[in-house]
Amino acid sequence: MTPVERLLDMLAARSARRGTFTLASGRQSSLYIDARLTTMSPDGLATIGPLGLEAIRMAGWTPDAVGGLTLGADPVSFAIAHASALAGTPVRAFTVRKEAKTHGTGKVIEGPFSSGDTVVIIEDVITTGGSALKAVAAVRAAGGVVLGVLAVVDREEGGSEAIAATGLRAVALATASQLLARM
């Protein structure tokens, strides 16, 4: 079994559910994908880190760092950073808060991020693209250069196209149709 097949199996078995759901975007859907059930598991992290790093390389991106909106992007970013260290090509990970802290330094971006960094925005599941674009805006406001967006799953509901409309490419490790085919 290839790493992609392993990831698809994990996501289909653990993270995807059929039913009636209201998504974070407010949309109604018959498919719910809680990628965290996979991305926060030991075997999920071990699979996603190298796959994410390879997808970044295949896209032609050479980021200084990876990160996105907390909480969905966090385990994926950390897994990619760990895989990059093992591969001898370190990429730092950061987290984008949904709103600035009201204490301390008041940061929106936490972790080893610096103005001028080239970054790939990480997303667990892309639906409308709104969360990824919020992270893009925060990184750009902090002086970062966004290369593109990497998602674990693209729900294929227009989010990648919304990201593309801003001039950025979105790449996904899996799609909703691939998960549905395994359920």
N, C-alpha and C positions, 0 to 999 in steps of 0.2 A: 504494500500500500504506500502510495506517495504521501509526502507531507500535506499536500493540498487535499487529497482524499481523506486523510486522517482528520484534518480541520473540518471539512464538510460533514463528516460523520459525527464529530463532536458537536458541532453547531446544530445539526438536525436533531440529534438525540437529546441534547441538554438545553438548548437555547431557543428553539423554535416551537411555537404552540399555535394550534388552530383554535378559533373561537371568535368572539366579538370583543374588540379592544379599542380603547381610545389611546392614540399615540401621543408622544410629547408634543408633536406638531398640532394636536387637536383633531387630526384626521381619524376617521374610523377605519378599522382594518380587520380582516379575518385572519391575519397572520401577525403574531407578536414575536419579536426576536429580542430576548434578553441575553445579549452577547456576553455579559459579565459572568453568566453561569459557565461559560467556556473560558473567557479571557482571564478569570481569576483562579482557575484551577491549575495545578502543577503541570499536567500534560498539555493543557491549553497554552500556558505561558511558554513551555518548551517548544511547542510547535509554532506558535505565532511569532515569536521573536525572530528566528531565522527566516521564516516566510516573509515577514514584513520587511526585514533588512534586504532580502533578495528582491522583493517587489520595488523597493526604493531604488536599488541599483539598476534594475531593469528599466525603470522609468527614466534613467539618466540623471537622477537627482543625487547630489553629493552634499547633504546637509551637515551643518555643525550640530544641530539638535533636532529632536522630534518632540511633539507634545500637542495637546489640545485641551478642550474643556474637561474639567474634572466632572465626573468620575469615570465616565465611559472610556476616555482616552488613556487614563493613567496606567492601567496594567499593560496595555498594548505598548505604550511609549517605553515603559520600564523594561519590558521583555525585549524590545528592539535594541535599547541601549545595552542591555546585558549581552545579547547576541553579538552586537558590534564589538564589544570589548573582547569576547572570546575569539572573534574573527580577526582581531588586531587592527580594526578600523573604527576606533571609538567615536560614537555619536552620543551626545548628551541628551537627557530627557528633562522636560519641564512640564508644568501644569498651569493651565489658564483657569483662574477662578471665575465663577459666574458673575461675581461683583468684587470690587476692591475691598480689602480688609479695612475695618474701621479702627484698627489699632496698629501699633508698630509702624512699619514703613508704608502701609497702605497699598501694598503691591497687588497687582492683578495677575502677574506671572510669577510663579514660584519655581525655584530650582536654578540650576546653572545656565541661565539664559542671559545673553548680553546683547545690547544694541549692536546691530550690524551682522548678527548671526543669520545664516541661511537656514531655513527650517522647513520641515515637512509637517503639516498639520495632520494629526491623527484623530480618527473618529472610530467609534465602535460600530455604529450603524448609521448609514446615511439614508434619510427619508426625503426631507425637503432641502437639506443642505444648510439649514439655518444655524445649527450648532457649530458646524465647521466654519461657516462664514463669520460667526461671532468671534471664534478663536483667531481667524485670519485678521480681523479688524484689530483685536487686542495686540497681536504680535506686530502688526504694522505700526500701530500707535506707539509701541515700545522700541521702534527702530529696527525690527527684524525684517528679513526679506523672505517671503513665502515662495517656495518652489512648487508646491502642489499639496494635494490632500490624499492621504492613504486611509482607507476604511477597512475594517474587517469584513463588513457586509454592506452591500448596496441593495436597498429594498427595491430599486428600479422604479421609483415613483417620482422621478424628476430632480432629485437632489444633485446628482452628478452633473446634470445639464445646467442647473442653477449655479453650481460652482464654475462650470466651464464658461458661463455667461460673464463671469468676472475676469476671465482670462487665465484661470487656473485649471489644471487637469486633475481629475479625481481618478484614483486607481483603487480597486477593491480586491481583497483576497477571495471573496465569495459573493454570490448574488442570491437574492431571495428565490429566484427560479431554480437555482441549483439546490437550495435547501429543500424546497417543496418537492423536488424530484426524489429526494432521499427520505421523505417522511411517509 
